Amino acid sequence: MLLHLGDSIGCFSAVFVVVLLVTRRFFFANGIAACLYVFVWVNSFPQASANGATGVELDLEFTADGVPVLMHDETVDRTTNGSGPISKLPFSELRKLDAAAKHRLSDRFRGEKVPTLQEAVEECIKHQLIIYFDVKGHPDEAAAALKQMYQNHPVLYNTSVVCSFEPKVIYRMRQADPEVVTALTHRPWSLSHFGDGSPRFPSSFKHWWMQVLDVLLDWAHDNVLWNMCGVSAFLLQKNYISVDTVKHWTERKVEVVAWTVNTAVEKRYYEQLLNINYITDSLTEDCEPHY
């Protein structure tokens, strides 16, 4: 499982007990343990602490020449000043694009380049951020690239999760390196419907057939895939998470993570009632709904 600051309380308690036994001085031992806790807290997540974030999600894609980069979509149209599938662009061409061109804060970040996986990982490690590697596809390429990344940066074994909608990606990752923490991502009815509830296909027969596959996929997630892939977490679309859902997966020792929680009301619900982690587009303001 991922290591959070709270998980270290036992360590600080152990330091307190050891110092107490050696010195026989309660206040001295308490002071040493307290100073250690403050030191760790102050030096944890120096950049993200400004808005309360403890981690980031990195969307992994590959260029035409096989370079792993960060990109949410299959094309560069929505987020850069370029156009076309990222799989058709060599890295040298991708690097010329402005990754901030269509961001609402583009004036502050004009000329920002599309980062490579290596650059993003190094920056996250520098700021001690937890990483969710969201792999969009390319099971073999992704498994190979991430395996190398974990070998180069062993700290990732305790500070990151590899997640994907595609079970094959997780299966390949577990084959490549069984020590990597993995998670399945899921939204019920995703094969037959878009996130806003509208049908994906105009054909009634195809829509009906995809609904059947959706039911089978839900059953497989619940009964087969989570165990076969050896996942430690289940990333579920926020609208399909309840107290019973969390209890169900907790009993299997699988953590539930909600996405994408974008309003203050939602955040209070998932933090205070369900007591689970969530992914959001902003911790400082309400954002548009995300499906």
N, C-alpha and C positions, 0 to 999 in steps of 0.2 A: 504494500500500500504506500501511498505518498506520505512523505514526512512533512507535517505542518509544525509551526512553532509550538503549538499546544502539546504536541506529542513529546516534547522535550522536558515536560514538567517532572517526569520520573527521573530524568538525568539530574536535574537541579536538586531534587530531593536526595538523591544518592550522594551528591557532592556535600550537601548539608550534613548528612549522617556521618560521612567519613571524616569531615573536618571536626565535627563535634566529638567523635571518638578519640581523635588525635589530640585535640587541644583542650577538651573538657570545658569549652567556653561556648555557651549557647548563643550569645549575641555576636560573637566573632564568627561562628559558623553560619549563622543566619545572614550576616553581612556579606560574607564571601559568596554564598549562594545567590543572594539578591544582586550583587554586582555582576555575577556571571549572567544572570537572566537579563539584566538591563543591557549588558554589552551585546548579547545575541539579538535582543529585540531591536536595538538602535541600528545594528548593522544588517538587519534583514530587510530585503526589498527596498533599497534606498530610493529608487525612482518611483516605484508603484505605490509606495506608502502614502504619497500625496493624495491619492484618491481612494485608497483602501484596497486596491487590487493585489492579489497574491500570485496571480498567474496570468498566462496569455494562451490563446489558441492560435496555432500556426497552420494555415491551409497549404498543403503540399501539392505542387504540380511539377511537371517536367517540360523543359524546352525541347525543341526539335533535335538538338544535339545531346539530350540526356542530362542537362544540368538541373538539379533539384532547386526549385525556387518557391517563393511564397506567392500564391494566387488563389483566390476563392473560386472564380469561374473558370470554365474551359476556354473562354476567350478573354482578351485584354480590353474589350470595348468599354465595359462598365466602369472600370477603375483607372484607366490610363488614357492618354491622348492618341493611342494606337488602335488598331482593329485587327481582327482575325483570331483564329485558334492559337493558343499558346503552344500547342504541339507542332505547329507549323513554323514557329519563329525560332531561329537560333539564338543562343544567349546573347551574342554580340548585338543583335538587333533589338532584343528585349531590353537590354541595358540602356538603350538610347531613349526609351520612353519615360515620360513623366508620370510616376506612380501617384502623385498627388493632384493630378490635373482635374479630377472630378470630385475631389473631397471638399466638404463644406469649409474646411480651413486651408484651402489650397494656397492662399496668399502667404501663409506662414511656412508652408512646406514645399514651395514651388521648386521643381527640379529633383525631387526625391526619386531615387532609383528603386526598381523592383529588387528586393533583397534576395540573396541566395539563402538556402537552408543553413549553410555554414555561418553566414554572417548573423542571421537571426538567432541561432543557437548560442553563439558566442556572446551576443548582447544580453540574452536572457540569463545566461550563467553569470555574467558580470554583475547583474542586478538581482541575482538569487530569486528568479521567478520560476514558478512551476510552469511546465509546458504541456499543453495538449496538442499533440501532432495529429491534425485532422487530415487523413489521407483520402483523397478523392477517387483514387483508382490505381492502376499500374501496380498490381500486387508484388510482382517480382522485383521491379525497379525500386519501389518504395522500401521493401524489406531489405534489399541490398544497401541502399543509401543510408537508411536508419541504423542498420547493424554497424556500419562503419562509423556513423556518428556516435553511437554508444561506446564503441571501442575507443574512439578518440577522446571522448568526454565521459568517463565512468560515473560522474556525478549525476548523469541523466537517469541512471537506474533508480535513484531515490527521489527524483524531482520531475518526472515526466510520465505521460501516458500516450500510447499510440492508439488512436481511435478511428473508426471508419464505419460507414453504412454498409460496406461490402464485407461479409464474413470471410471471404477469400483473402482479403488484405490482412486481417487479423490472424488467420490461420497460417499464412506465409510468414508473417512476422514472428509468430510463436515458433515456427519451424527454424527460422534463421537464428533466433536468440530467445530461448524460453524464459530468460530472466527479465525480459522487458515487460513492464506493466501494460496491459491492453484493455480496451473497452469497445463494446459495440454501440453504435449510434443508431437510433431508430425513431421513426414517426409512424404510428399506425395509419393505414390507408394511403401510404406514400406511393404505392405502385399505381393506384387508380385515381388518386386525387392530388391536385396541387395543395400547397400549404394553406391556402385560403378557403379550401373546401370545394373548389370547382373541379369538374371532371378533366382528366388528362386527355381523353380520347373521345372524338365525336361519334365513333361507332358504338352502338349499344352493345353489340356482342363483345367487342374488345373491352369495353368498360366493365361488363359483367364478368368476363374472364379474369381481368386484373383484380377485381374485388375478391374472387375466389383465391387468387394467388396471395392477396393481402392477408386473408384469413390464415392461409397455410404458413405465411411468413411470420405472423404473430405467434402461431402455435410453435413454430420452430425456434423462435427467439426464447420462448418461455420454457421449452422442454428439451431442446437439443443444442442449439448454437452456442448459448452462453457457456455450457459445460465443455463442449467439443473444442471451442476456441480458447478456453481457459481464461476468461476475462475477469478482471477485478472490479470493473465498474460498468454501468449501463447508462449511457447518455440518452435521455428521453425528452422528446418535445414536451414543453412545460404543461400544455393543456391536458396531457394524459397521465399526470402524476397526482396521486392521492396518498392519504395516510396508509391505506391498504397496499398501494403499490410499493411504497418505501419499506413497509413491514415485510412484504413478500420477498423482496430482493435482499433485505438485510438478513433475513433468516438463512439465505444462501451465501452470506458473507460477500455480497456484491453491493458496492456503493452506487447510489442513484445520483446522477447529476442532471439538473434541468437546463434546457436551452430553449429560447433565448429570452431571459427574464429582463424586461426593459422598463418597467415602471416601479415606482416606490412601493405601491400597494403589493405588487407581486413579490418584490424582494422581501418585504416583511413576512409574507405568507411562507415563502420557502425557507427563510432564515429562522423565524420564530416558531412556526407551527410544525413544518416538516423537518426542520433542522438538517438541511442538505445543502451541498454546494450548488452553485448555478453559474452559467455563462451569460454575460450581458454585453450589450454594445456600449454601455456607459454606466459608470458608478456615480456620476455626479449630476445626471439629469435624466428625465424621462425621454425615451426614444420612440420611434415609430414601432408598431407591432412587427414581430419577426416570426415567420412561419417555418 
